[in-house]
Structures are given as structure tokens and as C-alpha cells.
Amino acid sequence: MTAKKKIKEKDSIMDYITPSLVLMVICLVVTAALVSTYQVTKPIIAEALEKRSQEARQEVLPEGKGFEAILSAEIDPDKLAKGVSEVYQAENKAGWVITSEDKGYGGRLRIITGFDAGGLITNIKILEQSETPGLGTKVGEEFFLEQFRGKDRIEGVEAISGATISSEAMKRAIQRSLNQMEEIRKEGTE
């Protein structure tokens, strides 16, 4: 083999290896940048999420002053009703706030429900939903939510015409909170 042919063959191999190496270095640099950005923003995001959660708790139970987690997946997952993720009690014993979810037409429907000291619904707020805009999203509107206030059951609540799946998902999520509230009341009377 001649020297020219060896050089040409060597250049040919480097033509394939060099772009791959450059791409690998770029990927490593971008990955390192993403990891460091995540590490910097993680506590900021967690703080913002906790602030939003605290505001939502206060909104659904305005009489509550400060809230303490009494049930969650970290505290005692066996005591959580199906579809319930957390339960907070107002520090002034004004009531409880329960986060629950169900599957709606567009996906997960996650709500927070406030209960007064007597176990009646004070208010409901949608935390997360992906229902059809203008139709399924009506389950978060005042005219629908007011049907639940002051009640300890969902009987008699009318679905929204054209948004039956979303309405039923909302009712199931609220029923899950009611089921958890019933367990809290049972534990308090025993």
C-alpha cells in the first residue's frame, strides 16, 4: 500500500470519527448545563408550588389560620382514601382541606376541597385540569361549584349539559374527598 493511500484511508476514518466526537462533546456540555439549571431552579420551583398550595388551601377554607399536613403519601399512605393525595387541618381547628383527583375527559382532574369543622364543603378549587376549553372547563365555574357548598354529599348535583364526563369526574373527585372526610369524622368519634 502506498503512503498516499494510507493517508487517504486515515483521513477517511477521521472524517467519520470527528463529527461523532464533536456531537458527543456538545451533548455532554448541554446535559451538564441542564443539570446545573435544574439544581438551581429546583428549590425556587418547590417554594413557588408550596406558596400556591398554601394560597389554594386558604381560598377553600378562608376561616383556617395556618395548615398542618395530617395525611399524605409520606405520612401514612394506608389511611388515604382512593384518589386522595393529601389532607391538611387548619391549625385553629376551623376545618380540613383535602386534595383529590379523578380522570376527566381530557385527562387528570385534580382539585382541593375545603371542609368546615362540621364536615360540610366550604369551597372547591381546581388545581389541575385538561378538559375541553369552553365546555369541560365549566366544572370550575361558580354556577357548578356552588351546588356543592354547605353539603356533605353529592346527591342532587346536576351535571353540565355537553360536559357530562367532566362533570362526573368532578363529582367523583369530590366524593373521594367526602370519603376521606368521613374517615376523619369516624376517627374523631372513636
Residue, then its C-alpha position, 0 to 999 in steps of 0.5 A: m500500500t502506498a503512503k498516499k493511500k494510507i493517508k487517504e484511508k486515515d483521513s477517511i476514518m477521521d472524517y467519520i470519527t470527528p463529527s461523532l466526537v464533536l456531537m458527543v462533546i456538545c451533548l455532554v456540555v448541554t446535559a451538564a448545563l441542564v443539570s446545573t439549571y435544574q439544581v438551581t431552579k429546583p428549590i425556587i420551583a418547590e417554594a413557588l408550588e408550596k406558596r400556591s398550595q398554601e394560597a389554594r388551601q386558604e381560598v377553600l377554607p378562608e376561616g383556617k389560620g395556618f395548615e398542618a399536613i395530617l395525611s399524605a403519601e409520606i405520612d401514612p399512605d394506608k389511611l388515604a382514601k382512593g384518589v386522595s393525595e393529601v389532607y391538611q387541618a387548619e391549625n385553629k381547628a376551623g376545618w380540613v382541606i383535602t386534595s383529590e383527583d379523578k380522570g376527566y375527559g381530557g385527562r387528570l382532574r385534580i382539585i382541593t376541597g375545603f371542609d368546615a369543622g362540621g364536615l360540610i364543603t366550604n369551597i372547591k378549587i381546581l388545581e389541575q385540569s385538561e378538559t375541553p376549553g369552553l365546555g369541560t372547563k365549566v366544572g370550575e365555574e361558580f354556577f357548578l361549584e356552588q351546588f356543592r357548598g354547605k353539603d356533605r354529599i353529592e346527591g342532587v348535583e346536576a351535571i353540565s349539559g355537553a360536559t357530562i364526563s367532566s362533570e362526573a369526574m368532578k363529582r367523583a373527585i369530590q366524593r373521594s374527598l367526602n370519603q376521606m372526610e368521613e374517615i376523619r369524622k369516624e376517627g374523631t368519634e372513636 
